[in-house]
Amino acid sequence: MKFTLLFLILVGWSCWLHGQKKPVEIRKNNKGLWVYVKGKPVLFYNTAVAMPPADSPAYYRRSGFIHPLLTPAGDTLTDDFPVGHAHQHGIFMTWVNTTFRNQKVDFWNQHAKTGTVEHVDVLETKEGPSSARIKTKLLHISLVHGPVLEEVWTLIIYPRDTAFMFSLESEQVNITTDTLFLNKYHYGGLAFRGSRQWNKHDSAHFNNEWKILTSEGKTNADANHTHARWVDASGQLNKGTGGVTVIGHPGNFRYPQAIRVHPDMPYWAFAPVVDDAFTLPPGKVFRSRFLYIVHNGHASTDFIEKAARNWRQ
């Protein structure tokens, strides 16, 4: 009798342990990959082609970006197909003013009808006790010459309690036989498109302006085209204030990189082309790494600096 009772207790304990949810979960559907941390939704990576609203041209269709990104409270921090800039989507990365085979290619502004970016494959999804990893492949495509850059995103998501935290590594390689020239320009690179509630061009949803804070103490008024180790964007949302800090890695090209902060729309970007032009010859790999801290309330600069130091070690 005692043996039977002990056996049942042990079996029940084992089932309970194995029944627990993983700290970070990746859930697939026919549109992309959802990431959950301790049961809360964090972000969605779009593998399927997202179509623009009915009043926008079909050339704005897009895949290979993160939207939505949510706060721990459950508010949506990002926007896609936003009013005024239908070519922007949550977290995305691409270039604006480039020259390839003596022709201008704008991979960012799809209405220029010279280039675009597409998701092409999920290379890996892996869940673990201390983190989860997603690897995806994208193509930066000239509408005249075809694929120019092949890009791999590696997302590593960590199970934090007080904030969501994940890193994004981008590796872009020129897969052609000709050099891609990235011309000096005032924006282009890794971008963040903020909530529609911060977009004063969206009269149906706007309720307040966002707030920018950089590692150098710059704000909305003076952050544009300055250099920053990290940038925080925050503002009022449905359930209170929320925001996200993006930290650049010291190994990134031209670190600390210049940033583009739009004067009246909620988007900003790490933009190394602000300082000068550069080239990507055939086979050249352009690597960038960033750490994201998604928080309720206002950002704690002490917490950000500590997280940055720990991540870089």
URUR-V238645 format. One record per pair of residues at least 24 apart in sequence whose C-alpha atoms are under 7 Angstrom apart, sorted by the first residue. I is the first residue (numbers start at 1). J is the second residue. D is the distance in Angstrom with one decimal. If there is no record, write none. Layout:
i=I j=J d=D
i=I j=J d=D
//
This chain:
i=22 j=129 d=6.8
i=23 j=129 d=6.4
i=23 j=159 d=5.9
i=24 j=127 d=6.6
i=24 j=131 d=6.4
i=24 j=132 d=6.0
i=24 j=159 d=6.1
i=25 j=127 d=6.4
i=37 j=159 d=5.8
i=41 j=70 d=6.9
i=42 j=69 d=5.9
i=42 j=70 d=5.2
i=43 j=67 d=6.5
i=43 j=68 d=5.6
i=43 j=69 d=4.5
i=43 j=70 d=6.2
i=44 j=68 d=5.6
i=44 j=69 d=6.8
i=47 j=119 d=5.9
i=52 j=81 d=6.2
i=59 j=110 d=6.5
i=59 j=111 d=6.9
i=60 j=86 d=6.7
i=60 j=87 d=5.8
i=60 j=110 d=6.0
i=62 j=118 d=6.5
i=63 j=118 d=5.2
i=63 j=119 d=5.3
i=64 j=118 d=5.7
i=64 j=119 d=4.3
i=64 j=138 d=6.5
i=65 j=89 d=6.5
i=65 j=90 d=6.8
i=65 j=91 d=5.8
i=65 j=92 d=5.2
i=66 j=90 d=5.5
i=66 j=91 d=5.0
i=66 j=92 d=6.8
i=67 j=91 d=6.8
i=71 j=242 d=6.4
i=71 j=294 d=5.9
i=71 j=295 d=5.9
i=71 j=296 d=6.1
i=72 j=163 d=6.4
i=72 j=164 d=6.7
i=72 j=295 d=6.5
i=72 j=296 d=6.4
i=73 j=239 d=6.9
i=73 j=296 d=6.6
i=75 j=237 d=6.5
i=75 j=238 d=6.5
i=75 j=239 d=6.5
i=76 j=195 d=6.7
i=77 j=194 d=5.8
i=77 j=195 d=4.9
i=77 j=243 d=6.8
i=78 j=193 d=5.7
i=78 j=194 d=4.5
i=78 j=195 d=4.5
i=79 j=193 d=6.0
i=79 j=194 d=5.8
i=79 j=195 d=5.1
i=79 j=196 d=5.8
i=82 j=196 d=6.9
i=83 j=201 d=6.3
i=83 j=202 d=5.6
i=84 j=201 d=6.6
i=88 j=193 d=6.6
i=89 j=193 d=6.1
i=90 j=192 d=5.6
i=90 j=193 d=4.7
i=90 j=194 d=6.8
i=91 j=191 d=5.8
i=91 j=192 d=4.8
i=91 j=193 d=6.5
i=92 j=190 d=6.1
i=92 j=191 d=5.5
i=92 j=192 d=6.8
i=93 j=189 d=5.3
i=93 j=190 d=4.3
i=93 j=191 d=5.9
i=94 j=188 d=6.3
i=94 j=189 d=5.2
i=94 j=190 d=6.7
i=95 j=188 d=4.7
i=95 j=189 d=5.6
i=96 j=188 d=5.4
i=97 j=182 d=6.4
i=97 j=183 d=5.7
i=97 j=185 d=6.6
i=98 j=180 d=6.9
i=98 j=181 d=5.4
i=98 j=182 d=4.6
i=98 j=183 d=5.5
i=99 j=180 d=6.1
i=99 j=181 d=5.0
i=99 j=182 d=6.6
i=100 j=179 d=6.8
i=100 j=180 d=5.1
i=100 j=181 d=6.4
i=105 j=142 d=6.3
i=107 j=140 d=6.7
i=114 j=142 d=5.9
i=114 j=143 d=5.2
i=115 j=141 d=5.4
i=115 j=142 d=4.5
i=115 j=143 d=5.1
i=116 j=140 d=6.0
i=116 j=141 d=5.4
i=116 j=142 d=6.9
i=117 j=141 d=5.9
i=130 j=158 d=6.5
i=130 j=159 d=6.8
i=131 j=156 d=6.5
i=131 j=157 d=5.4
i=131 j=158 d=4.7
i=131 j=159 d=6.5
i=132 j=156 d=5.6
i=132 j=157 d=5.2
i=132 j=158 d=6.9
i=133 j=157 d=6.4
i=148 j=174 d=5.9
i=148 j=175 d=5.8
i=148 j=176 d=5.9
i=149 j=173 d=5.4
i=149 j=174 d=4.6
i=149 j=175 d=5.8
i=150 j=174 d=6.5
i=150 j=175 d=6.4
i=163 j=293 d=6.5
i=163 j=294 d=5.6
i=163 j=295 d=5.0
i=164 j=293 d=5.8
i=164 j=294 d=4.9
i=164 j=295 d=6.7
i=165 j=292 d=5.5
i=165 j=293 d=4.7
i=165 j=294 d=6.3
i=166 j=291 d=5.9
i=166 j=292 d=5.3
i=166 j=293 d=6.9
i=167 j=290 d=5.6
i=167 j=291 d=4.3
i=167 j=292 d=5.9
i=168 j=289 d=5.8
i=168 j=290 d=5.3
i=168 j=291 d=6.4
i=169 j=288 d=5.7
i=169 j=289 d=4.4
i=169 j=290 d=6.4
i=170 j=287 d=5.6
i=170 j=288 d=5.2
i=170 j=289 d=6.4
i=171 j=285 d=6.4
i=171 j=286 d=5.7
i=171 j=287 d=4.5
i=171 j=288 d=6.6
i=172 j=285 d=5.5
i=172 j=286 d=5.0
i=172 j=287 d=6.4
i=173 j=283 d=5.8
i=173 j=284 d=5.5
i=173 j=285 d=4.4
i=173 j=286 d=6.3
i=174 j=280 d=6.4
i=174 j=281 d=6.6
i=174 j=282 d=5.1
i=174 j=283 d=5.1
i=174 j=284 d=5.8
i=174 j=285 d=7.0
i=175 j=282 d=6.2
i=175 j=283 d=6.0
i=176 j=282 d=5.7
i=177 j=282 d=5.3
i=178 j=281 d=6.5
i=178 j=282 d=5.7
i=179 j=279 d=6.8
i=179 j=280 d=5.7
i=179 j=281 d=4.2
i=179 j=282 d=5.7
i=180 j=279 d=5.8
i=180 j=280 d=5.1
i=180 j=281 d=6.2
i=181 j=278 d=6.4
i=181 j=279 d=4.6
i=181 j=280 d=6.5
i=182 j=277 d=5.5
i=182 j=278 d=5.4
i=182 j=279 d=5.7
i=183 j=273 d=6.8
i=183 j=277 d=4.4
i=183 j=278 d=6.7
i=184 j=273 d=5.0
i=184 j=274 d=5.8
i=184 j=275 d=6.8
i=184 j=276 d=4.7
i=184 j=277 d=4.3
i=185 j=273 d=5.6
i=185 j=274 d=5.3
i=186 j=260 d=6.9
i=186 j=274 d=5.1
i=187 j=260 d=5.7
i=187 j=271 d=5.6
i=187 j=273 d=6.9
i=187 j=274 d=6.4
i=188 j=269 d=6.9
i=188 j=271 d=5.3
i=188 j=273 d=6.9
i=189 j=269 d=6.2
i=189 j=270 d=5.8
i=189 j=271 d=4.9
i=190 j=269 d=5.3
i=190 j=270 d=5.3
i=190 j=271 d=6.9
i=191 j=268 d=5.7
i=191 j=269 d=4.0
i=191 j=270 d=6.5
i=192 j=267 d=5.5
i=192 j=268 d=5.6
i=192 j=269 d=6.2
i=193 j=266 d=6.1
i=193 j=267 d=4.4
i=193 j=268 d=6.9
i=194 j=266 d=5.1
i=194 j=267 d=5.8
i=197 j=237 d=6.9
i=198 j=266 d=6.2
i=199 j=265 d=5.7
i=199 j=266 d=6.0
i=208 j=236 d=6.8
i=209 j=235 d=6.8
i=210 j=234 d=5.6
i=210 j=235 d=4.6
i=210 j=266 d=6.7
i=211 j=235 d=6.0
i=223 j=261 d=6.5
i=224 j=259 d=6.1
i=224 j=260 d=5.1
i=224 j=261 d=4.7
i=225 j=258 d=5.5
i=225 j=259 d=5.1
i=225 j=260 d=5.5
i=226 j=258 d=5.4
i=226 j=259 d=5.9
i=227 j=256 d=5.7
i=227 j=257 d=5.3
i=227 j=258 d=4.2
i=227 j=259 d=6.1
i=228 j=256 d=5.5
i=228 j=257 d=6.1
i=228 j=258 d=6.5
i=229 j=256 d=5.2
i=234 j=298 d=7.0
i=241 j=296 d=6.1
i=241 j=297 d=4.6
i=241 j=298 d=6.7
i=242 j=295 d=5.8
i=242 j=296 d=4.3
i=242 j=297 d=4.9
i=242 j=298 d=6.5
i=243 j=294 d=5.9
i=243 j=295 d=5.5
i=243 j=296 d=6.5
i=244 j=292 d=6.7
i=244 j=293 d=5.5
i=244 j=294 d=4.3
i=244 j=295 d=6.0
i=245 j=292 d=5.6
i=245 j=293 d=5.1
i=245 j=294 d=6.5
i=246 j=290 d=6.4
i=246 j=291 d=5.6
i=246 j=292 d=4.7
i=246 j=293 d=6.6
i=247 j=290 d=5.4
i=247 j=291 d=5.0
i=247 j=292 d=6.4
i=247 j=308 d=6.8
i=248 j=289 d=6.4
i=248 j=290 d=4.8
i=248 j=291 d=6.7
i=249 j=289 d=5.5
i=249 j=290 d=5.9
i=249 j=312 d=6.9
i=252 j=288 d=5.3
i=252 j=289 d=6.6
//
